[in-house]
């Protein structure tokens, strides 16, 4: 018997159809967050896009009857949250999302700044585990940097009161949102290091959007956490929220309550064990309910709605339209690049550019000449300083300044010896300041 008769041979269309059915049957309606790229809006009114993050991307389609209900106009680069079902476009064999709802998920520029700072601090080694400090075995005094009116501080105090009432807590109040929040948080950390005498610092606040938590993505705050002499625990936002402070802190807790749990002594082991078992039981019940719901959805999806077939056909037409538009766009872009190249070459040959370069050269040469002249004059002044000093040393005025005097006879000749004059002669004596007219009363000669 021919071996091929024992095997089921599928066509490509049959394979794609089965794969589509498996995806739509076994994957429930999901929520997905990502950044929009390659957004296309053909004349049919349907939208086609790529949803991506740092590591992967997936194609998606949002049909007209769904996108008409949106209250905003998405653009490339927008970060969005979508509710979608996973499907497959049979014509290309592409795995894709059929988007039913879309809403903004944050500002792309802020996310880009966040990723850039995260990468910078990672390269500096500030996020390395070997750099981070271990917490003390026992924390007797805790400094809490947070808003005194927020829910986070109430959660922390409640957990500590229940689990470790002996722990001394110092609240260092500051703003945790807004333009001046980062500087106030930094000041609080520095104050804790100087005066609080704490065993650990807890930096915490409740959840919020990327904009709400932006104070904790501050570069100066990151360095303040790293440079703290006291270990810092970060518990900012909810479990899904991550900030730069979380990455550089010595320990990150998912929530303010979880941080208090980690920092307190467990005095209720049996109660916690029972609570853990209750959580496990609840999770088991949730899994059972989810399994039954999945079975129900699988049964309901076997009844294929005719609208899905129309969506597939409409998507094929839209795909051809998009390819045609891209071909024209690529052609236009190529011609624009050639035109810009010619413009650039023309600008390079324009005499105005050459004149600017010559003016810059003349200006630089003028500066160099002024500098050389200044250096030359300085050298000449230095070379003249030595002879001038010698000349001043030999000057008669210098002798007078040392307390000596110069005597002249009536004819103005300098008197070198006592034998040059006689008793009763008139002479003049030159001093450092002024002159004396004298008459010789007596003469003494050396023997």
C-alpha positions as a Markdown table, in Angstrom:
| # | Residue | x | y | z |
|---|---|---|---|---|
| 1 | Unk | 0.0 | 0.0 | 0.0 |
| 2 | Unk | 1.3 | 3.5 | -0.9 |
| 3 | Unk | 2.5 | 5.2 | 2.3 |
| 4 | Unk | 0.8 | 8.5 | 1.3 |
| 5 | Unk | -2.6 | 6.8 | 1.5 |
| 6 | Unk | -2.1 | 6.4 | 5.3 |
| 7 | Unk | -1.5 | 10.1 | 5.8 |
| 8 | Unk | -3.8 | 13.1 | 5.6 |
| 9 | Unk | -2.4 | 15.5 | 3.0 |
| 10 | Unk | -3.5 | 19.1 | 3.5 |
| 11 | Unk | -3.5 | 22.0 | 1.1 |
| 12 | Unk | -1.9 | 25.3 | 2.2 |
| 13 | Unk | -5.4 | 26.8 | 2.5 |
| 14 | Unk | -6.6 | 24.0 | 4.7 |
| 15 | Unk | -3.5 | 24.4 | 6.9 |
| 16 | Unk | -4.1 | 28.1 | 7.4 |
| 17 | Unk | -7.8 | 27.6 | 8.0 |
| 18 | Unk | -7.1 | 25.0 | 10.7 |
| 19 | Unk | -4.4 | 27.2 | 12.3 |
| 20 | Unk | -6.9 | 30.1 | 12.3 |
| 21 | Unk | -9.5 | 28.0 | 14.0 |
| 22 | Unk | -7.0 | 26.8 | 16.7 |
| 23 | Unk | -5.9 | 30.4 | 17.5 |
| 24 | Unk | -9.4 | 31.7 | 17.7 |
| 25 | Unk | -10.6 | 28.7 | 19.7 |
| 26 | Unk | -7.8 | 28.3 | 22.3 |
| 27 | Unk | -6.9 | 32.0 | 22.9 |
| 28 | Unk | -9.4 | 34.1 | 24.8 |
| 29 | Unk | -10.1 | 37.8 | 24.3 |
| 30 | Unk | -6.9 | 39.5 | 25.5 |
| 31 | Unk | -5.7 | 43.0 | 26.5 |
| 32 | Unk | -2.4 | 44.0 | 25.0 |
| 33 | Unk | -0.2 | 47.1 | 25.3 |
| 34 | Unk | 2.3 | 48.3 | 22.7 |
| 35 | Unk | 3.4 | 51.1 | 20.4 |
| 36 | Unk | 1.7 | 51.7 | 17.0 |
| 37 | Unk | 3.8 | 51.6 | 13.8 |
| 38 | Unk | 3.1 | 51.1 | 10.1 |
| 39 | Unk | -0.5 | 52.5 | 10.6 |
| 40 | Unk | -2.5 | 52.4 | 7.3 |
| 41 | Unk | -6.0 | 53.8 | 6.8 |
| 42 | Unk | -7.3 | 52.8 | 3.3 |
| 43 | Unk | -10.5 | 54.1 | 1.7 |
| 44 | Unk | -12.5 | 51.1 | 3.0 |
| 45 | Unk | -12.3 | 52.6 | 6.5 |
| 46 | Unk | -10.5 | 49.7 | 8.0 |
| 47 | Unk | -7.2 | 50.2 | 9.9 |
| 48 | Unk | -4.1 | 48.1 | 9.6 |
| 49 | Unk | -1.1 | 48.5 | 12.0 |
| 50 | Unk | 1.8 | 46.9 | 13.7 |
| 51 | Unk | 1.8 | 46.8 | 17.5 |
| 52 | Unk | 5.3 | 46.5 | 19.0 |
| 53 | Unk | 7.4 | 46.7 | 22.1 |
| 54 | Unk | 11.2 | 46.6 | 22.5 |
| 55 | Unk | 11.5 | 42.9 | 21.7 |
| 56 | Unk | 8.7 | 41.9 | 19.3 |
| 57 | Unk | 5.9 | 43.0 | 17.1 |
| 58 | Unk | 2.6 | 41.7 | 15.8 |
| 59 | Unk | 0.3 | 42.8 | 13.0 |
| 60 | Unk | -3.2 | 43.9 | 13.7 |
| 61 | Unk | -6.5 | 45.0 | 12.0 |
| 62 | Unk | -9.3 | 47.1 | 13.3 |
| 63 | Unk | -12.4 | 47.1 | 11.1 |
| 64 | Unk | -14.5 | 50.2 | 10.4 |
| 65 | Unk | -17.4 | 49.2 | 12.6 |
| 66 | Unk | -15.0 | 49.2 | 15.6 |
| 67 | Unk | -12.7 | 52.1 | 14.9 |
| 68 | Unk | -15.6 | 54.5 | 14.3 |
| 69 | Unk | -16.4 | 54.2 | 18.0 |
| 70 | Unk | -13.0 | 55.6 | 19.1 |
| 71 | Unk | -12.9 | 59.0 | 20.7 |
| 72 | Unk | -9.3 | 59.7 | 19.6 |
| 73 | Unk | -7.2 | 59.5 | 16.4 |
| 74 | Unk | -4.3 | 57.2 | 16.9 |
| 75 | Unk | -1.0 | 57.9 | 15.1 |
| 76 | Unk | 2.3 | 56.1 | 14.6 |
| 77 | Unk | 4.4 | 56.2 | 17.8 |
| 78 | Unk | 1.3 | 56.3 | 20.1 |
| 79 | Unk | 1.4 | 53.8 | 23.0 |
| 80 | Unk | -2.0 | 52.2 | 23.2 |
| 81 | Unk | -3.9 | 49.5 | 25.1 |
| 82 | Unk | -6.1 | 47.2 | 22.9 |
| 83 | Unk | -8.6 | 44.5 | 23.5 |
| 84 | Unk | -8.3 | 42.0 | 20.7 |
| 85 | Unk | -8.8 | 38.4 | 19.6 |
| 86 | Unk | -6.0 | 36.4 | 18.1 |
| 87 | Unk | -6.5 | 35.3 | 14.6 |
| 88 | Unk | -4.7 | 34.5 | 11.3 |
| 89 | Unk | -5.0 | 36.1 | 7.9 |
| 90 | Unk | -5.3 | 33.1 | 5.7 |
| 91 | Unk | -4.3 | 34.9 | 2.5 |
| 92 | Unk | -0.7 | 35.4 | 3.7 |
| 93 | Unk | -0.6 | 32.9 | 6.6 |
| 94 | Unk | 0.1 | 35.9 | 8.9 |
| 95 | Unk | -0.7 | 35.7 | 12.6 |
| 96 | Unk | -2.5 | 38.8 | 13.6 |
| 97 | Unk | -4.8 | 40.6 | 16.1 |
| 98 | Unk | -8.4 | 41.6 | 15.3 |
| 99 | Unk | -8.7 | 44.7 | 17.5 |
| 100 | Unk | -12.1 | 45.4 | 19.0 |
| 101 | Unk | -11.2 | 48.3 | 21.3 |
| 102 | Unk | -8.3 | 50.8 | 21.7 |
| 103 | Unk | -7.4 | 53.4 | 24.2 |
| 104 | Unk | -4.3 | 55.6 | 24.9 |
| 105 | Unk | -1.8 | 54.0 | 27.2 |
| 106 | Unk | 0.6 | 56.8 | 27.9 |
| 107 | Unk | 2.9 | 59.3 | 26.2 |
| 108 | Unk | 5.5 | 57.8 | 23.8 |
| 109 | Unk | 8.0 | 60.7 | 24.5 |
| 110 | Unk | 8.0 | 60.0 | 28.3 |
| 111 | Unk | 8.4 | 56.3 | 27.6 |
| 112 | Unk | 11.3 | 57.0 | 25.3 |
| 113 | Unk | 12.9 | 59.2 | 28.0 |
| 114 | Unk | 12.3 | 56.5 | 30.6 |
| 115 | Unk | 14.0 | 53.8 | 28.4 |
| 116 | Unk | 17.0 | 56.1 | 27.6 |
| 117 | Unk | 17.7 | 56.9 | 31.3 |
| 118 | Unk | 17.2 | 53.3 | 32.2 |
| 119 | Unk | 19.8 | 52.2 | 29.6 |
| 120 | Unk | 22.2 | 55.0 | 30.7 |
| 121 | Unk | 22.1 | 54.0 | 34.4 |
| 122 | Unk | 22.3 | 50.3 | 33.4 |
| 123 | Unk | 25.5 | 51.0 | 31.5 |
| 124 | Unk | 26.9 | 52.8 | 34.5 |
| 125 | Unk | 26.3 | 49.7 | 36.6 |
| 126 | Unk | 23.8 | 51.3 | 39.0 |
| 127 | Unk | 21.3 | 48.5 | 38.5 |
| 128 | Unk | 23.8 | 45.7 | 39.0 |
| 129 | Unk | 22.8 | 43.3 | 41.8 |
| 130 | Unk | 26.3 | 43.0 | 43.2 |
| 131 | Unk | 26.2 | 46.8 | 43.8 |
| 132 | Unk | 23.1 | 46.7 | 45.9 |
| 133 | Unk | 23.2 | 46.3 | 49.7 |
| 134 | Unk | 21.5 | 43.7 | 51.9 |
| 135 | Unk | 19.0 | 44.9 | 54.4 |
| 136 | Unk | 19.7 | 44.5 | 58.1 |
| 137 | Unk | 18.3 | 41.3 | 59.7 |
| 138 | Unk | 16.3 | 43.5 | 62.1 |
| 139 | Unk | 14.9 | 47.0 | 61.3 |
| 140 | Unk | 14.2 | 48.8 | 64.6 |
| 141 | Unk | 13.9 | 52.2 | 63.0 |
| 142 | Unk | 12.4 | 52.9 | 59.6 |
| 143 | Unk | 12.4 | 56.3 | 57.7 |
| 144 | Unk | 9.5 | 56.6 | 55.3 |
| 145 | Unk | 9.8 | 59.1 | 52.5 |
| 146 | Unk | 6.3 | 59.7 | 51.1 |
| 147 | Unk | 3.3 | 62.1 | 51.1 |
| 148 | Unk | 1.8 | 62.2 | 54.7 |
| 149 | Unk | -1.7 | 62.4 | 53.3 |
| 150 | Unk | -1.5 | 59.5 | 50.7 |
| 151 | Unk | -3.0 | 56.0 | 51.0 |
| 152 | Unk | 0.5 | 54.5 | 50.8 |
| 153 | Unk | 1.6 | 55.7 | 54.2 |
| 154 | Unk | -1.6 | 54.5 | 55.8 |
| 155 | Unk | -1.1 | 51.0 | 54.3 |
| 156 | Unk | 2.5 | 50.9 | 55.5 |
| 157 | Unk | 1.6 | 52.0 | 59.0 |
| 158 | Unk | -1.3 | 49.6 | 59.2 |
| 159 | Unk | 0.9 | 46.6 | 58.2 |
| 160 | Unk | 3.7 | 47.6 | 60.6 |
| 161 | Unk | 1.2 | 48.1 | 63.5 |
| 162 | Unk | -0.2 | 44.6 | 62.9 |
| 163 | Unk | 3.1 | 42.7 | 62.2 |
| 164 | Unk | 5.8 | 44.7 | 64.1 |
| 165 | Unk | 4.4 | 47.3 | 66.5 |
| 166 | Unk | 7.8 | 47.8 | 68.1 |
| 167 | Unk | 9.3 | 49.3 | 64.9 |
| 168 | Unk | 9.9 | 53.0 | 65.2 |
| 169 | Unk | 8.7 | 54.9 | 62.1 |
| 170 | Unk | 9.8 | 58.4 | 61.1 |
| 171 | Unk | 7.7 | 60.0 | 58.3 |
| 172 | Unk | 9.7 | 62.4 | 56.1 |
| 173 | Unk | 6.9 | 64.3 | 54.3 |
| 174 | Unk | 7.3 | 65.4 | 50.7 |
| 175 | Unk | 5.4 | 65.7 | 47.5 |
| 176 | Unk | 5.3 | 62.6 | 45.3 |
| 177 | Unk | 3.9 | 64.1 | 42.2 |
| 178 | Unk | 4.6 | 67.3 | 40.3 |
| 179 | Unk | 7.5 | 69.5 | 39.2 |
| 180 | Unk | 9.1 | 69.9 | 42.6 |
| 181 | Unk | 8.5 | 66.4 | 43.9 |
| 182 | Unk | 11.8 | 64.9 | 42.8 |
| 183 | Unk | 13.9 | 67.6 | 44.6 |
| 184 | Unk | 11.8 | 67.2 | 47.8 |
| 185 | Unk | 12.3 | 63.4 | 47.7 |
| 186 | Unk | 16.1 | 63.9 | 47.3 |
| 187 | Unk | 16.1 | 66.3 | 50.3 |
| 188 | Unk | 14.2 | 63.8 | 52.4 |
| 189 | Unk | 16.7 | 61.0 | 51.6 |
| 190 | Unk | 19.6 | 63.3 | 52.5 |
| 191 | Unk | 17.8 | 64.3 | 55.7 |
| 192 | Unk | 17.3 | 60.6 | 56.6 |
| 193 | Unk | 21.0 | 60.0 | 56.1 |
| 194 | Unk | 22.1 | 62.9 | 58.3 |
| 195 | Unk | 19.6 | 62.9 | 61.2 |
| 196 | Unk | 17.0 | 60.1 | 61.1 |
| 197 | Unk | 19.4 | 57.4 | 62.4 |
| 198 | Unk | 17.3 | 54.8 | 60.5 |
| 199 | Unk | 18.2 | 51.2 | 59.6 |
| 200 | Unk | 16.4 | 51.5 | 56.3 |
| 201 | Unk | 14.7 | 54.1 | 54.1 |
| 202 | Unk | 11.3 | 53.3 | 52.5 |
| 203 | Unk | 10.5 | 55.3 | 49.4 |
| 204 | Unk | 6.8 | 54.8 | 48.5 |
| 205 | Unk | 3.6 | 56.2 | 47.0 |
| 206 | Unk | 0.4 | 54.8 | 45.4 |
| 207 | Unk | -0.1 | 53.8 | 41.8 |
| 208 | Unk | -0.8 | 56.1 | 38.9 |
| 209 | Unk | -0.1 | 56.8 | 35.2 |
| 210 | Unk | 3.4 | 57.2 | 33.8 |
| 211 | Unk | 3.0 | 61.0 | 34.2 |
| 212 | Unk | 1.9 | 60.6 | 37.8 |
| 213 | Unk | 5.0 | 58.5 | 38.7 |
| 214 | Unk | 7.4 | 60.7 | 36.6 |
| 215 | Unk | 9.1 | 62.2 | 39.7 |
| 216 | Unk | 10.5 | 58.7 | 40.5 |
| 217 | Unk | 12.1 | 58.6 | 37.0 |
| 218 | Unk | 14.5 | 61.5 | 37.8 |
| 219 | Unk | 18.2 | 61.0 | 37.2 |
| 220 | Unk | 19.3 | 63.1 | 40.2 |
| 221 | Unk | 17.0 | 61.0 | 42.4 |
| 222 | Unk | 18.6 | 57.8 | 41.1 |
| 223 | Unk | 22.0 | 59.1 | 42.1 |
| 224 | Unk | 20.7 | 60.1 | 45.5 |
| 225 | Unk | 19.4 | 56.6 | 46.1 |
| 226 | Unk | 22.7 | 55.0 | 45.0 |
| 227 | Unk | 24.8 | 57.4 | 47.2 |
| 228 | Unk | 22.6 | 56.9 | 50.3 |
| 229 | Unk | 24.5 | 55.4 | 53.2 |
| 230 | Unk | 21.3 | 53.7 | 54.4 |
| 231 | Unk | 19.7 | 50.9 | 52.3 |
| 232 | Unk | 16.8 | 52.2 | 50.3 |
| 233 | Unk | 13.6 | 50.1 | 49.5 |
| 234 | Unk | 11.4 | 51.4 | 46.6 |
| 235 | Unk | 7.7 | 50.6 | 46.7 |
| 236 | Unk | 6.2 | 52.9 | 44.1 |
| 237 | Unk | 2.8 | 52.3 | 42.5 |
| 238 | Unk | 1.2 | 48.9 | 41.9 |
| 239 | Unk | 2.8 | 45.6 | 41.0 |
| 240 | Unk | 2.8 | 46.4 | 37.3 |
| 241 | Unk | 4.4 | 49.8 | 37.7 |
| 242 | Unk | 8.1 | 50.1 | 37.4 |
| 243 | Unk | 10.2 | 53.3 | 37.8 |
| 244 | Unk | 13.9 | 54.2 | 37.7 |
| 245 | Unk | 13.9 | 54.3 | 41.5 |
| 246 | Unk | 12.8 | 50.7 | 41.5 |
| 247 | Unk | 15.7 | 49.6 | 39.4 |
| 248 | Unk | 18.5 | 51.4 | 41.3 |
| 249 | Unk | 17.1 | 50.8 | 44.9 |
| 250 | Unk | 18.6 | 48.1 | 47.0 |
| 251 | Unk | 15.3 | 46.3 | 47.1 |
| 252 | Unk | 12.0 | 46.8 | 45.1 |
| 253 | Unk | 8.6 | 45.9 | 46.6 |
| 254 | Unk | 5.5 | 45.4 | 44.4 |
| 255 | Unk | 3.3 | 47.6 | 46.6 |
| 256 | Unk | 3.6 | 49.8 | 49.8 |
| 257 | Unk | 1.9 | 47.0 | 51.8 |
| 258 | Unk | 4.3 | 44.4 | 50.4 |
| 259 | Unk | 7.2 | 46.6 | 51.4 |
| 260 | Unk | 5.9 | 46.8 | 54.9 |
| 261 | Unk | 5.6 | 43.1 | 55.0 |
| 262 | Unk | 9.2 | 42.6 | 53.9 |
| 263 | Unk | 10.5 | 45.1 | 56.4 |
| 264 | Unk | 8.6 | 43.8 | 59.5 |
| 265 | Unk | 9.0 | 40.9 | 61.7 |
| 266 | Unk | 6.5 | 38.1 | 61.0 |
| 267 | Unk | 4.5 | 37.5 | 64.3 |
| 268 | Unk | 1.7 | 35.5 | 62.8 |
| 269 | Unk | 3.2 | 32.6 | 61.0 |
| 270 | Unk | 0.2 | 30.3 | 61.3 |
| 271 | Unk | -2.2 | 33.0 | 60.1 |
| 272 | Unk | 0.0 | 33.7 | 57.1 |
| 273 | Unk | 0.1 | 30.0 | 56.3 |
| 274 | Unk | -3.7 | 29.9 | 56.4 |
| 275 | Unk | -3.9 | 33.0 | 54.2 |
| 276 | Unk | -1.5 | 31.4 | 51.8 |
| 277 | Unk | -3.6 | 28.3 | 51.6 |
| 278 | Unk | -6.7 | 30.4 | 51.1 |
| 279 | Unk | -4.9 | 32.2 | 48.2 |
| 280 | Unk | -3.9 | 28.8 | 46.6 |
| 281 | Unk | -7.5 | 27.6 | 47.0 |
| 282 | Unk | -8.8 | 30.8 | 45.4 |
| 283 | Unk | -6.4 | 30.5 | 42.6 |
| 284 | Unk | -7.4 | 26.8 | 42.0 |
| 285 | Unk | -11.1 | 27.9 | 41.9 |
| 286 | Unk | -10.2 | 30.7 | 39.5 |
| 287 | Unk | -8.4 | 28.3 | 37.2 |
| 288 | Unk | -11.4 | 25.9 | 37.3 |
| 289 | Unk | -13.7 | 28.7 | 36.4 |
| 290 | Unk | -11.4 | 29.9 | 33.6 |
| 291 | Unk | -11.2 | 26.4 | 32.2 |
| 292 | Unk | -14.9 | 26.1 | 32.1 |
| 293 | Unk | -15.2 | 29.5 | 30.5 |
| 294 | Unk | -12.7 | 28.6 | 27.9 |
| 295 | Unk | -14.6 | 25.4 | 27.0 |
| 296 | Unk | -17.7 | 27.5 | 26.6 |
| 297 | Unk | -15.9 | 30.0 | 24.3 |
| 298 | Unk | -14.5 | 27.1 | 22.3 |
| 299 | Unk | -18.0 | 25.8 | 21.7 |
| 300 | Unk | -19.3 | 29.2 | 20.8 |
| 301 | Unk | -16.5 | 30.0 | 18.3 |
| 302 | Unk | -17.1 | 26.8 | 16.3 |
| 303 | Unk | -20.2 | 28.6 | 14.9 |
| 304 | Unk | -18.3 | 30.8 | 12.4 |
| 305 | Unk | -20.0 | 34.2 | 11.8 |
| 306 | Unk | -20.3 | 35.1 | 8.1 |
| 307 | Unk | -19.0 | 38.6 | 9.0 |
| 308 | Unk | -15.5 | 37.0 | 9.5 |
| 309 | Unk | -15.5 | 35.8 | 5.9 |
| 310 | Unk | -16.4 | 39.3 | 4.7 |
| 311 | Unk | -13.6 | 40.7 | 6.9 |
| 312 | Unk | -11.1 | 38.4 | 5.3 |
| 313 | Unk | -12.2 | 39.4 | 1.7 |
| 314 | Unk | -12.2 | 43.1 | 2.7 |
| 315 | Unk | -8.7 | 42.7 | 4.2 |
| 316 | Unk | -7.4 | 41.2 | 0.9 |
| 317 | Unk | -8.6 | 44.2 | -1.0 |
| 318 | Unk | -7.2 | 46.6 | 1.5 |
| 319 | Unk | -3.9 | 44.8 | 1.4 |
| 320 | Unk | -3.6 | 45.3 | -2.3 |
| 321 | Unk | -4.6 | 49.0 | -2.0 |
| 322 | Unk | -1.9 | 49.5 | 0.7 |
| 323 | Unk | 0.8 | 47.9 | -1.4 |
| 324 | Unk | -0.1 | 50.2 | -4.3 |
| 325 | Unk | 0.0 | 53.3 | -2.1 |
| 326 | Unk | 3.4 | 52.3 | -0.7 |
| 327 | Unk | 4.8 | 51.7 | -4.2 |
| 328 | Unk | 3.8 | 55.2 | -5.2 |
| 329 | Unk | 5.0 | 56.6 | -1.9 |
| 330 | Unk | 8.4 | 54.9 | -2.4 |
| 331 | Unk | 8.7 | 56.3 | -5.9 |
| 332 | Unk | 7.9 | 59.8 | -4.7 |
| 333 | Unk | 10.4 | 59.5 | -1.9 |
| 334 | Unk | 13.1 | 58.4 | -4.3 |
| 335 | Unk | 12.5 | 61.5 | -6.5 |
| 336 | Unk | 12.5 | 63.8 | -3.5 |
| 337 | Unk | 15.8 | 62.4 | -2.3 |
| 338 | Unk | 17.4 | 63.0 | -5.8 |
| 339 | Unk | 16.0 | 66.6 | -5.7 |
| 340 | Unk | 17.4 | 67.3 | -2.3 |
| 341 | Unk | 20.8 | 65.9 | -3.4 |
| 342 | Unk | 20.9 | 68.4 | -6.3 |
| 343 | Unk | 19.8 | 71.2 | -4.0 |
| 344 | Unk | 22.7 | 70.3 | -1.6 |
| 345 | Unk | 25.3 | 70.2 | -4.4 |
| 346 | Unk | 24.1 | 73.6 | -5.6 |
| 347 | Unk | 24.3 | 75.1 | -2.1 |
| 348 | Unk | 27.8 | 73.7 | -1.8 |
| 349 | Unk | 29.0 | 75.5 | -5.0 |
| 350 | Unk | 27.3 | 78.8 | -4.2 |
| 351 | Unk | 29.8 | 81.7 | -3.8 |
| 352 | Unk | 28.2 | 82.9 | -0.6 |
| 353 | Unk | 29.4 | 79.8 | 1.1 |
| 354 | Unk | 32.9 | 80.4 | -0.1 |
| 355 | Unk | 32.8 | 84.0 | 1.1 |
| 356 | Unk | 31.7 | 82.9 | 4.5 |
| 357 | Unk | 34.7 | 80.5 | 4.7 |
| 358 | Unk | 37.1 | 83.2 | 3.6 |
| 359 | Unk | 35.7 | 85.7 | 6.2 |
| 360 | Unk | 36.2 | 83.0 | 8.9 |
| 361 | Unk | 39.8 | 82.5 | 7.7 |
| 362 | Unk | 40.6 | 86.2 | 7.8 |
| 363 | Unk | 39.0 | 86.5 | 11.2 |
| 364 | Unk | 41.1 | 83.6 | 12.5 |
| 365 | Unk | 44.3 | 85.0 | 11.0 |
| 366 | Unk | 43.7 | 88.4 | 12.6 |
| 367 | Unk | 43.3 | 86.7 | 16.0 |
| 368 | Unk | 46.5 | 84.8 | 15.5 |
| 369 | Unk | 48.4 | 88.0 | 14.5 |
| 370 | Unk | 47.1 | 89.9 | 17.6 |
| 371 | Unk | 48.3 | 87.0 | 19.7 |
| 372 | Unk | 51.7 | 86.9 | 18.1 |
| 373 | Unk | 52.2 | 90.7 | 18.6 |
| 374 | Unk | 51.2 | 90.4 | 22.2 |
| 375 | Unk | 53.7 | 87.6 | 22.8 |
| 376 | Unk | 56.4 | 89.6 | 21.1 |
| 377 | Unk | 55.8 | 92.7 | 23.1 |
| 378 | Unk | 55.8 | 90.7 | 26.3 |
| 379 | Unk | 59.2 | 89.1 | 25.4 |
| 380 | Unk | 60.7 | 92.6 | 24.6 |
| 381 | Unk | 59.5 | 93.9 | 28.0 |
| 382 | Unk | 61.1 | 91.0 | 29.8 |
| 383 | Unk | 64.4 | 91.4 | 27.9 |
| 384 | Unk | 64.6 | 95.2 | 28.9 |
| 385 | Unk | 63.8 | 94.6 | 32.5 |
| 386 | Unk | 67.3 | 93.2 | 33.4 |
| 387 | Unk | 69.4 | 96.2 | 31.9 |
| 388 | Unk | 67.0 | 98.7 | 33.4 |
| 389 | Unk | 67.5 | 97.1 | 36.8 |
| 390 | Unk | 71.3 | 97.2 | 36.4 |
| 391 | Unk | 71.1 | 100.9 | 35.3 |
| 392 | Unk | 69.0 | 101.8 | 38.3 |
| 393 | Unk | 71.5 | 100.1 | 40.6 |
| 394 | Unk | 74.4 | 102.2 | 39.2 |
| 395 | Unk | 72.4 | 105.5 | 39.4 |
| 396 | Unk | 73.7 | 108.1 | 41.9 |
| 397 | Unk | 70.2 | 108.4 | 43.2 |
| 398 | Unk | 70.4 | 104.9 | 44.4 |
| 399 | Unk | 73.5 | 105.8 | 46.4 |
| 400 | Unk | 71.7 | 108.7 | 48.0 |
| 401 | Unk | 68.8 | 106.4 | 48.9 |
| 402 | Unk | 71.3 | 104.4 | 50.9 |
| 403 | Unk | 72.1 | 107.3 | 53.2 |
| 404 | Unk | 75.2 | 108.8 | 51.3 |
| 405 | Unk | 75.6 | 112.4 | 50.0 |
| 406 | Unk | 77.5 | 114.1 | 47.2 |
| 407 | Unk | 79.6 | 117.2 | 48.0 |
| 408 | Unk | 80.6 | 119.9 | 45.4 |
| 409 | Unk | 82.8 | 122.9 | 45.5 |
| 410 | Unk | 81.8 | 126.4 | 44.5 |
| 411 | Unk | 82.4 | 125.6 | 40.9 |
| 412 | Unk | 80.1 | 122.5 | 41.1 |
| 413 | Unk | 82.9 | 120.0 | 40.9 |
| 414 | Unk | 82.5 | 116.8 | 43.0 |
| 415 | Unk | 84.8 | 116.8 | 46.0 |
| 416 | Unk | 86.6 | 113.4 | 46.3 |
| 417 | Unk | 89.4 | 114.4 | 48.8 |
| 418 | Unk | 89.6 | 116.8 | 51.7 |
| 419 | Unk | 92.8 | 118.4 | 50.1 |
| 420 | Unk | 90.7 | 119.8 | 47.3 |
| 421 | Unk | 89.2 | 122.5 | 49.5 |
| 422 | Unk | 90.4 | 125.0 | 52.2 |
| 423 | Unk | 89.0 | 126.2 | 55.5 |
| 424 | Unk | 86.3 | 128.8 | 54.9 |
| 425 | Unk | 85.4 | 127.6 | 51.4 |
| 426 | Unk | 81.7 | 127.4 | 50.5 |
| 427 | Unk | 80.5 | 123.9 | 49.4 |
| 428 | Unk | 77.1 | 122.3 | 48.6 |
| 429 | Unk | 76.0 | 118.9 | 49.9 |
| 430 | Unk | 73.4 | 116.9 | 47.8 |
| 431 | Unk | 71.1 | 114.6 | 49.8 |
| 432 | Unk | 68.4 | 112.1 | 48.8 |
| 433 | Unk | 65.9 | 114.9 | 49.4 |
| 434 | Unk | 67.2 | 118.5 | 49.2 |
| 435 | Unk | 70.6 | 120.2 | 49.2 |
| 436 | Unk | 72.7 | 121.9 | 51.9 |
| 437 | Unk | 74.9 | 125.0 | 51.4 |
| 438 | Unk | 77.8 | 124.8 | 53.9 |
| 439 | Unk | 81.1 | 126.6 | 54.9 |
| 440 | Unk | 84.1 | 124.5 | 55.7 |
| 441 | Unk | 85.0 | 125.1 | 59.4 |
| 442 | Unk | 87.8 | 122.6 | 59.7 |
| 443 | Unk | 89.5 | 120.0 | 57.6 |
| 444 | Unk | 90.8 | 116.6 | 58.6 |
| 445 | Unk | 92.8 | 114.4 | 56.4 |
| 446 | Unk | 93.5 | 110.7 | 56.8 |
| 447 | Unk | 97.1 | 109.9 | 58.0 |
